Amino acid sequence: MDYITYYRSVDLSKNTTAFHINAKQNDTLTRRLVLNFTDRGRPFCITEYDTATIYALKPDGTSVYDRCVIDEETIIYLSLIHI
């Protein structure tokens, strides 16, 4: 299956990082979010002890919390839920 992949860089020194990902209703397994983290522009080291969870707010106001995969210095989220 081909995914629509969104690449984002997140600077942890900033208070809030928000961005939009467009999807259609009832899409599932179609979006992939790949995140790289920095701290004041320098790469942020992710260790083997770290975990990653995504929080998303859907247009209908429903909140979503889901696990992410950590692959070396990158966090990957594959949408497993209906948008």
TAZI-V550137 format. One record per residue. RES is the residue in one letter. OMEGA is omega as a letter, one per 40 degrees, with the letter a starting at -180 (* if undefined). NEAR is the number of other C-alpha atoms within 8 Angstrom. D_FIRST is the distance of its C-alpha to the first C-alpha in Angstrom with 1 decimal. Layout:
{{RES,OMEGA,NEAR,D_FIRST} {RES,OMEGA,NEAR,D_FIRST}}
This chain:
{{M,i,2,0.0} {D,i,4,3.8} {Y,i,8,6.4} {I,a,7,9.9} {T,i,8,12.0} {Y,i,9,15.7} {Y,i,7,18.2} {R,i,8,21.6} {S,a,8,24.8} {V,i,9,27.0} {D,a,11,30.8} {L,i,9,32.2} {S,i,7,35.7} {K,a,6,35.0} {N,a,5,35.6} {T,i,4,32.5} {T,i,7,29.2} {A,i,4,27.2} {F,a,4,24.5} {H,i,4,22.5} {I,a,5,18.8} {N,i,4,18.2} {A,i,7,16.1} {K,i,6,16.7} {Q,i,6,18.2} {N,i,6,16.2} {D,i,10,12.9} {T,a,10,11.3} {L,a,9,8.5} {T,a,10,8.0} {R,i,12,10.7} {R,a,12,11.6} {L,a,11,15.3} {V,a,12,16.9} {L,i,11,20.7} {N,a,10,23.6} {F,i,12,27.0} {T,i,13,30.4} {D,a,10,33.9} {R,i,7,36.1} {G,i,6,33.9} {R,a,6,34.0} {P,i,7,31.0} {F,a,8,30.9} {C,i,5,30.9} {I,a,7,28.6} {T,i,5,30.1} {E,a,4,29.0} {Y,a,4,30.9} {D,i,6,28.9} {T,a,6,26.4} {A,i,9,24.2} {T,i,8,23.7} {I,i,10,22.4} {Y,i,8,24.5} {A,i,7,23.2} {L,a,8,25.1} {K,a,9,23.5} {P,i,5,25.3} {D,i,4,27.1} {G,i,6,28.6} {T,i,7,26.7} {S,i,8,26.3} {V,i,9,23.3} {Y,a,8,23.8} {D,i,7,21.0} {R,i,8,20.7} {C,i,12,19.0} {V,i,8,18.4} {I,i,10,21.0} {D,a,7,20.2} {E,a,5,23.6} {E,a,10,24.6} {T,i,10,21.3} {I,a,12,20.1} {I,i,12,16.5} {Y,i,11,15.5} {L,a,10,12.2} {S,i,10,12.9} {L,a,6,13.3} {I,i,7,15.8} {H,i,8,16.3} {I,*,9,17.6}}
